[in-house]
Amino acid sequence: MEAPAALRARSAANRIEVRQFAGAVVYQPHFEVPMRVAHITDQHFGRVTSAATQHAARALVNEARPDLVVITGDFVAHGLNYLDQLGEVLGGIDAPVYGVLGNHDHWCGADEVRRALARAGVEVLDNAHTMVEVRGQRLQLVGLDDAYTGHADRDKALRGLRRDLPSLGLSHIAEEADALWAAGVPLVLSGHTHAGQVTLARMHELTLGKVVGHRYIHGLYGCRRGERQEGAVYVGAGVGAAVMPLRLGERARREITLFELGTAPGTFDEHHTEQPPHPGRDPSARTRAKRAAQVVKKRQKREKQR
């Protein structure tokens, strides 16, 4: 189950890590043949992240030959000037692609981002779930809209979800995973943090954990070996960057992640095992209101500039 040699070589050349993990044990009865899911997050199409990096990430995804690809938000960085590049890169992925939006997508213009994704063949799950079938094996994808900007609606996303079929959750903000586990979604994929971009001397844990208050910062948390009331979440380090392309530390490397659903944990060597969450803290009502107002303010500014 190790990444093929070609993947590892291309990964090293482009400084994009390919990390592989097994799925939760509850997937095993549902998959006679493992289903490979490639996870990308925080691409941030824009001037800070080069086109070469975006193309290298796509090449790694295609070489891994996943059954499906999921992208957990922040497709853009600070504007909509790179939507053509976004469409060209994502339209060249050789597998079905599903995604959810992140805070930058809402700040820059969620409707425009959704239209660009639709043109590229990406199905956006806005507080919704859909059924994917691969080799006669079914998987429910549950997608939450961005919780950071107040757009997540968990009840809507879960309405009608079948408990007798396996599910995989997508959420830009990892802290939404806890409630999805309770609803029978054993594994959630997310992003947002960029792994802190600097992981030397545990700087990412200080800034994102103690200062910002995230429970999940980078990598795998939770439990993949328990019953349905338990679960795991993976926080991707992302492909792009929104402010500066600085990446320091092994955990901070740009990455794509491969999940082998139907394969038991321990079957092959993984990058790391599950980690305990950080204490974290929920954003206050004032903070949530401020974030929601920011989306409105940015939209009004865009409308005035047209």
C-alpha positions in Angstrom: 0.0 0.0 0.0 3.0 2.3 -0.2 2.9 5.1 -2.7 4.3 4.0 -6.1 7.9 5.0 -6.8 6.9 7.4 -9.5 4.6 9.2 -7.0 7.3 9.5 -4.4 9.9 10.8 -6.9 7.5 13.4 -8.3 6.4 14.3 -4.8 10.0 15.0 -3.7 10.7 17.0 -6.9 7.8 19.3 -6.3 7.9 19.3 -2.5 4.4 17.9 -2.3 4.0 15.1 0.2 1.9 12.0 -0.7 0.5 10.5 2.6 -1.6 7.3 2.8 -3.9 6.1 5.5 -6.4 3.3 5.9 -10.1 3.9 6.5 -12.2 3.2 9.6 -12.8 -0.4 10.4 -16.5 0.0 10.0 -15.9 0.4 6.2 -14.6 -3.1 5.9 -17.9 -5.0 5.6 -19.0 -2.7 2.8 -15.9 -2.9 0.5 -14.7 -6.2 -0.9 -12.2 -4.2 -2.9 -10.8 -1.0 -1.2 -12.0 2.3 -2.5 -9.2 4.8 -2.9 -10.1 8.4 -2.1 -7.7 11.2 -2.8 -8.0 14.3 -0.6 -6.9 17.8 -1.6 -7.6 21.0 0.4 -6.8 24.7 0.4 -5.5 25.0 -3.1 -5.9 28.8 -3.0 -5.7 29.4 -6.7 -4.0 32.9 -7.0 -0.7 34.6 -7.3 0.8 33.2 -4.0 0.5 29.6 -5.2 2.2 29.0 -8.6 0.5 27.3 -11.5 3.4 24.7 -11.5 2.4 23.7 -7.9 -1.2 23.3 -8.9 -0.3 21.2 -11.9 2.1 19.1 -9.9 -0.6 18.3 -7.3 -3.0 17.3 -10.1 -0.3 15.0 -11.6 0.2 13.3 -8.3 -3.5 12.8 -7.9 -3.9 11.3 -11.4 -0.9 9.0 -11.0 -2.4 7.6 -7.8 -5.4 6.5 -9.8 -8.0 7.2 -7.1 -11.6 6.1 -7.4 -12.8 9.6 -6.5 -11.3 12.9 -5.4 -12.6 15.2 -2.7 -11.5 18.8 -2.1 -12.3 20.5 1.2 -12.5 24.2 0.4 -10.6 27.4 -0.1 -10.3 26.9 -3.9 -9.4 30.6 -4.2 -7.2 33.0 -2.2 -8.0 36.7 -2.4 -10.0 37.1 -5.6 -11.6 35.6 -8.6 -8.9 36.4 -11.2 -7.6 32.8 -11.3 -10.9 30.9 -12.0 -9.8 30.0 -15.5 -6.6 28.3 -14.0 -8.8 26.6 -11.4 -11.0 25.2 -14.1 -8.1 24.1 -16.3 -6.4 22.2 -13.4 -9.5 20.6 -11.8 -11.0 19.8 -15.2 -8.0 17.6 -15.9 -8.5 15.3 -12.9 -9.1 11.7 -14.1 -11.7 10.8 -11.5 -15.1 12.1 -10.2 -14.4 15.2 -8.0 -16.6 16.4 -5.1 -16.0 19.4 -2.9 -17.2 21.8 -0.3 -16.5 25.5 0.0 -14.2 27.3 2.5 -14.1 30.7 4.1 -12.0 32.2 1.3 -14.5 31.0 -1.3 -17.3 32.9 0.6 -15.1 36.0 1.0 -14.3 36.1 -2.7 -17.7 35.2 -4.1 -19.2 31.8 -3.4 -21.6 31.9 -6.4 -18.8 32.6 -8.9 -16.6 29.8 -7.4 -19.5 27.4 -7.5 -20.1 28.2 -11.2 -16.4 27.7 -12.0 -16.3 24.4 -10.2 -19.4 23.2 -12.1 -17.8 24.1 -15.4 -14.8 22.0 -14.3 -17.0 19.0 -13.5 -16.7 19.4 -9.7 -19.9 18.6 -7.8 -20.2 20.9 -4.8 -22.0 19.6 -1.7 -23.6 22.6 -0.1 -25.0 21.0 3.1 -26.0 17.9 1.2 -25.1 14.3 0.7 -24.8 12.2 -2.5 -24.3 8.6 -3.4 -21.1 7.4 -5.2 -20.9 4.0 -6.7 -17.6 2.3 -7.6 -17.4 -1.3 -8.8 -20.9 -1.8 -7.4 -19.8 -0.5 -4.0 -21.7 2.5 -2.6 -20.4 5.3 -0.5 -22.4 8.3 0.8 -20.5 11.6 0.7 -21.7 14.2 3.2 -20.6 17.8 2.6 -20.9 20.7 4.9 -20.7 24.3 3.7 -18.1 26.5 5.5 -18.6 26.7 9.2 -16.1 29.5 9.7 -18.3 31.9 7.9 -21.5 30.5 9.4 -22.8 28.6 6.4 -22.7 25.0 7.7 -26.1 23.4 8.2 -25.5 19.9 9.6 -29.2 19.0 9.9 -29.8 19.7 6.3 -26.7 17.8 5.2 -27.6 14.7 7.1 -31.3 14.7 6.2 -32.1 11.3 4.7 -28.6 9.8 5.3 -28.8 6.0 5.4 -27.2 4.3 8.4 -26.9 1.0 6.6 -24.5 2.4 4.1 -20.9 3.7 4.6 -20.4 7.5 4.8 -17.5 9.9 4.4 -17.7 13.5 5.6 -16.3 16.7 4.0 -16.0 19.9 6.0 -13.5 22.8 5.6 -13.5 23.2 9.4 -12.4 20.0 11.2 -14.3 20.8 14.5 -17.5 19.9 12.7 -16.4 16.3 12.7 -17.5 15.5 16.3 -21.2 16.0 15.5 -20.9 14.1 12.2 -19.4 11.1 14.1 -22.5 11.0 16.3 -24.7 10.9 13.2 -22.9 7.8 11.9 -20.2 9.4 9.7 -17.0 7.6 10.9 -14.4 9.6 8.9 -14.3 13.3 8.1 -11.8 15.0 5.8 -11.1 18.7 6.3 -8.5 21.6 5.9 -8.4 25.3 6.7 -5.3 25.3 8.9 -2.5 24.7 6.4 -0.9 22.8 9.3 0.2 26.2 10.5 2.7 26.3 7.6 5.5 26.4 10.2 5.7 23.2 12.3 9.2 23.7 13.7 9.4 23.7 17.5 5.6 22.9 17.5 4.8 26.5 16.4 1.7 25.2 14.7 0.3 23.9 18.0 1.0 27.1 19.8 -0.5 29.4 17.2 -3.4 27.3 16.0 -4.1 25.5 19.2 -3.5 27.8 22.1 -4.0 31.1 20.3 -6.7 30.4 17.7 -8.3 27.6 19.6 -8.4 24.7 17.1 -8.8 21.2 18.5 -7.5 19.7 15.2 -4.5 21.2 13.5 -3.0 18.8 11.1 -3.2 15.1 10.5 -5.2 12.3 11.9 -7.3 12.5 15.2 -9.9 10.4 16.8 -10.5 6.6 16.5 -10.9 4.5 13.4 -11.2 1.2 15.2 -14.4 1.7 17.2 -18.1 1.6 16.6 -20.2 4.1 14.7 -20.6 6.5 17.6 -16.8 7.1 17.4 -14.9 8.5 14.5 -11.8 10.1 13.1 -10.9 13.3 11.3 -8.1 14.2 9.0 -6.9 17.8 8.6 -4.9 18.3 5.4 -1.9 20.6 5.2 -3.2 21.9 1.9 -1.6 22.5 -1.5 -1.7 26.3 -1.6 -1.3 29.3 0.6 -3.3 32.5 1.0 -0.7 35.0 2.4 2.9 33.7 1.8 4.2 30.4 0.5 6.4 29.7 3.5 6.4 26.1 4.6 8.8 24.9 7.3 8.9 21.5 9.0 8.0 18.0 7.8 4.4 18.2 8.8 3.9 21.6 7.1 4.7 20.3 3.6 2.2 20.7 0.9 0.3 17.5 0.6 -2.3 15.3 -1.0 -3.6 12.4 1.0 -4.8 8.9 -0.1 -7.4 7.0 2.0 -7.9 3.3 1.4 -11.5 2.7 2.5 -12.1 -0.9 3.3 -8.5 -1.5 4.4 -7.9 -1.9 8.1 -5.6 0.4 10.1 -2.3 -1.4 10.6 -2.4 -3.1 7.2 0.4 -0.9 5.9 2.8 1.8 7.3 1.1 5.1 7.7 2.6 8.6 8.1 1.4 8.7 11.7 -1.3 7.2 13.9 -4.2 9.0 15.5 -3.3 11.9 17.8 -5.2 13.2 20.8 -7.1 16.5 20.1 -6.0 19.8 21.6 -8.2 21.4 24.3 -9.6 23.9 21.8 -12.4 26.4 22.4 -15.5 27.3 20.5 -15.7 30.7 18.9 -17.9 33.2 20.8 -21.2 34.5 19.5 -19.5 37.8 18.9 -16.8 36.1 16.9 -19.3 34.2 14.8 -21.3 37.3 14.1 -18.1 39.2 13.1 -17.2 36.5 10.7 -20.6 36.4 9.1 -20.6 40.2 8.8 -17.2 40.0 7.0 -18.8 38.0 4.2 -21.5 40.5 3.7 -19.1 43.4 3.8 -16.8 41.8 1.1 -19.8 41.0 -1.1 -21.0 44.7 -0.9 -17.5 45.8 -1.8 -17.5 43.6 -4.9 -20.9 44.8 -6.0 -19.8 48.4 -5.6 -16.7 47.8 -7.8 -18.7 46.3 -10.6 
